[in-house]
Amino acid sequence: MSRKESRPKRPKSARILSCKELKYIPDEEELLSSKEWLKKYGLKALNLNLEHLMSSHRHSSQYIKITGHRVGAKYCDVFPKVNIRGEKMHMELHHHELVQYEENLDNVISRYLKRWNWLLLGPHRVFGTILEDSITLCVDTSGSMITVIDELKRELLALLWNILVPNKINFNIIDFSQNVLKFKDSVVEPTEEVCQEAVAFINNMVANGGTCTLEAVREALADEASQAVYLVTDGKPDTSCKSVVTEVKISKVKQKIHTISLNITNDDAITFLKRLSKITNGRYHAIVEGFDGNIITHQLLNDIPASLQSDEKKTLKIPHYSGDDLNLLSKTIRKARRFMVNSQQYRDLLAEHSGTKTMGEIQVQGNGVISRADPALHSVYGI
């Protein structure tokens, strides 16, 4: 090859960071929603979105009237082409870069699973992540709660001592069934004296009567010192669901309402709670039974590396009842596991490129790899 016919320069693409350069995710869990947490430590924030790393250069071609064929742009045939989301892109990553990417991704998936497990333990499993500095807990103690009231009281005490006190979160508690009973007129600081009073208030909760959700929400939203309401219930209100949603909409309150579903199977009740949280920019949370949560985590851990598992095991279905935070994190975990499979498949293709065999067209988790006509061009960059 003459100097004038020197090899084409490798176009610049998104760089894969080394382990030392990768953004550090603290070991200690932060009291953030999954949406906020993933903004800081998601695949995009950590530069681990494989589709972005692979798709810095689109394949282009031009129609030539004389020949009646489309011809690729200069050097287009030098790089292997992959089909990402229906668009042809040039694969410009080296084998060692993909190995580094997989090492980074493996570490991050492990960290995601640690947070997943944290969300399934202790008070987080029941109440989700408490985000605000001042909250009102609205607790349903209607007759239908009779089978779970004792467990719920234990979880409320755990929330008090393990979350509210250490994080100095001001709080109030509203016990509602056919009537509304308030712990305090407004939110209070979690002092030792106040917490002992709260323990007595919680222990005195008894499940009976109806479900006056609307009245409880009214009382909670009337406290302007409270930043958010955590509504814990096992079903629909005695009034219509529409009346609750309408009143909250009309009031234009600043407080967020986070709704917590206790073993609800009724679709209308779930829709009501999701809608109520959405109109106030709150979150919907559903309790995952401890055993089920452990099974899910175990399956996720056993699916790494995903490329070594069967197609059936690669796709783990996360229960829809697990709420906003768990669903968002689980989607990110599934995407990361898919990227791991894709990267390992791409490495195999690059290894094939370095030989003399012509690469055939295959399908990688929905991303097609387009075959090349000239095998002599496969190893231009020694990959």
N, C-alpha and C positions, 0 to 999 in steps of 0.2 A: 504494500500500500504506500503510495507516494505521500509526500508532505501535504500537497494540495488536496489529496483525497483522504485527509485524516479522519479518524473516527468521529462521529457526531458526539457533541457534548451531551452528557446526561442532563435533561431538564431538571430544574429545582422542584422538589416536591416537599410535602410536609415532613419534617425530620422526626424520626423516632428517638425519644429521649432515652438516655442510659438510666439505670436504676438510681444512681446518685442524683441525676437531674430531675427525676420524677417527683412531682409535688407530693409532699408528705401528708398522709392522712393521720391525724392524731389518734393514739390508742384510746384515749378517753372519749367516751361518747358525748356529743353535744346535744343540748335540748333544742333541736331544730326539727321542723317537718321534713319529710323526705324530699319535698320540692326544694326547700332551702338548702338542705344538706347536699343534694345532687348538683345544685348550682355550683357548689364549692368543690365537690369531689366526684362528679359524674364523669362518664367516659369522654365527653366533649371537653370538660374543664381540664382533664388530665392528658389531653391529646392522645386518646386511645380509641377514637372512633375509626375503625379500620376503613370504612367507606370513604371518609375524608382523606385518610392517608393514601388510599389507592387511587383517588379520583382527582388528582390535581391537574391532570391533562386529559382533555377530551379527544377522542379520535375524530379526525375530520377528513373529508374526502371531497373531490370535485368531479363533476361530470364532464367528460371529454367527448365533444361531438364527433370528432373524426373516428375515434375507435368505438364510440357508443357504450363506453364503460365508465364507471366511477373509479378514480385513482386516488389513493391515499395521499395525504400531505407529506412533505419531505420528512424522511426518517420514520414515518408512521409504522412501517413494517419492522422496524428495528425492535420495538417493544411488544411484548405479549399484550393482548387485549382482553379485557374482562367486561362482562355486561353487569353493570351495577344499577339497579332500579330502572332497567330498561334502556340504559344509555351506555354506549361503548366508551370505555376508559382505558388508558394505557397503564399497565402494571409496571411500575418503575422501582419497586423495592427489591433490595438484595436479599439473599437467603439469610445472611447474618442479621440483617435488620428485622426480619420476621421472627427470628429466634429471640432477639432482644424484646420485640413487641410482646411475644408470648410470655416471656418471663415477667415483664411488667404487668401484663393483663392477669396472669395467674396470681400475683401478689395482691392486685386490686380486688379480684373476685373473692379472695380469702377475706379481705377486709370488709367487703360488702356483706359476706355471710356472717361475719362477726356482728355487724350492726343489725342484720336480719334477726339473728338470735337474741340480741338485746331487746329488740322490739317485741319479741315473743315471751320475754321474761318479766316477772314482777308486775308492778302497777302499769307498765307500758302495755302489757298484753290486754288489760281490761280497759284502761282509760286512754290509751294512745300516749303521745308525747305532749306534756304540758308546756306550752310555749310562752305564756304571758306571765307578767309579774303580779297580776291580781285577777282572780277568777271566782266564779260562782258555780258550785256544783249543784245541779238539779237532779235529785235522785228519786226515781219512780219507786214507790212502796205500795203499789196497788195490790189487790188480791192475787193477781196472776204471778206476782213475784215471790209467792210463798216458798217455792222450791229452791230459790236461789238467794233469798234475802240474807241468810247467814254467811254464805260465801262472799256476797257483795259487801257486807259489813266488814269482813276481814280485809278485803281488798281496799276499802276506803281507809281503814286504819293504816294499812301499808303505804298507801298514797300519802297520807298525812305525815308519817314519820320518815319515810324514805325519799319523798320528793318535795313536798311543800316546805317542811322545816329546813332541810339542808340548803335549799335554794331560796329561802326567805320569800316564798310566794304568799302574798296576802290572799285570804280566802273567805268564802261564806258557803253555807250548805242550806239547801232548800229541800225539805222532805215533802213529797207530794203524793197524795192518793186521791181521796174524795175531797180533801182539804189541803191547804198549803201551810206548812210549818217551817218557819225560818230559824236558823241557828242564831244569827245576829241581824240587826237592821241593815248593816252594810258590811263590806269586807273588812277583815281585821288582820293584824299581823300575827304570825304563827308563834306567839310567845308560849312559854311552858304552861302558864295558867290557862291561856285560851285553848291550847291543844288538849289539855286535860278535860276542859269543858266539852270540846268537840268529841272526845272519846265517849263521854257519857251520852251526848246527843246521838251519836251513831249507834251505840249499843242499845238505845231505847227505840230504834226504828222497828216497826212492826208492819208486816205486809197484810193489808186489808183494804176493802173499798174500791172505788173507781180510779180513773186516771185523768186528773184535771191538769193536763199538760199546758193548756193555754194560760191558765191562771199562774202556774209556776214560772212560765217564760216571762209573763208580764212583770212579776215581782223581780225576777233576776235582771231584766233589762232596765228596770227603774233605778237600779243602783249605778249611777254614773261613775263611781269609783272602780267598778269592776270592768276589766278590759275584755273579758270573754266569758261565755256561758258554756259549761260542759253538761249536756243533757243526756242522762243515763236512763234508758227505758227499754221495756221489752215488747212494746207494741204501739198501736195507734191511740190517740187521745179519745176521751169520751165525746168531745165536740168533733166536728169534721176536720180532717187534715187540712182542707182548703182554708178554713177559717183561721187556723194558726198561721199558715204561710202568708195569707193575705194581711193579717194584722201586723206581722213582722215586716212585711214589705212596706206597708203604709207608714209605720213608725219611723222608718229610715234610721234605725239605730246604728251607732258606730261599733258596738260590741259584736264580736264574732260569735256565732253559735256553732260549737263543735258537737255533733250528735254521736252518741255511742249506742250501738245496737247490742242488746243482751239476748243472744240466741233467737233472734227473730227469723222466722221462715216465711212470714206473710209478705208477698211482693209489694202490696200497697203500702204497708208500714215502712218497708225499706226505702221505697221511692220517696215517701214523705220525709224521712230523716235525711236522705241525700239532698233533697230539694231545699229543706230548711237550712242545712249547712251551706249549700251552694250560694243561696241568695245573700248570705251574710259574709261570704268569703271564708267560711269555716271549713272544717274537714269532717268527713264521715268515717267513723271507725266501727269495726265489728269485731267482737271478741273471737279469737281463735282458741279453741280448746287446747290446753297445754300439750296433750298427747299428740293431737293432729299437727301442732306447730313443730314438735320435735321430729315427727315423721318427715315433714316437708324439708326441714333443715338437713336431716340425714340424707334424703334423696338428692338434694342439691350438692352436698359435699361428695357423695358417691358418683356424681355425674362429671367430675373433673379428673382428668381431661375428658371433655365431652366426645372427642374424636375416637376414643377407645370404647365408647358405648354403642349399643345398637340404636337404630333410628328411633325406635319406640321409647328408649330411655333418654334420648337427647332432649325430648320435649316433655318438660315437667309442667303439669297444669297446676297453677297456684289457685286455691279457692277464691271465688269472687267475693265471698263474705268477709275477706280479710281487710277491707277498708282502704282508704286512700293512700296512707303512708306505706303499708305493706305492698299494695298493688304496684305503686310506682317503683319501689325498690326492686320488687320481683321482676318487673319488666326490664329494668336495667341489668339485672343479673342474667336474665335470659338472653338479652342482646349481647352481653359480654361473652357468654358461653357460645353463642353463635359465631361471634368474631373469632373465638379461639379455634373453632372447627374450620372456619374459612381460611385463617392464617396457616394452619397446618396443611390444608389442601393446597394452598398456593405454594407453600414450600416444596411440596411434592412435585408440583408442576415446574417450578424453577429448577429443581434437581433434574427433571427430565429434559429441560431446555439445555442444560449444560452438556448433555450427551448428543447422540446423533439421531435419536428417535424423533419422529414428527409427533407433536402433541395433538391429541385428538380433542374434540370438543366435549367438555363435560359440564355437569351442573353442580355448583357448590352452594348449598343452602339458598337456592334461588338466584345466585349470581353466576351466570354462564361464563365460561372461559372460552374465548373464540380461537379456533385453530389457526395455525399459521401455514402458509403455502410453502415457504422456503426455509427448511431446517438449518440451512447454512447461516442464517441470520440470528439463530437462537442464542448464541454465546458471545455476542458482540462485546458485552461488558463482563464476561467471565462469570455469569451468575447461573 
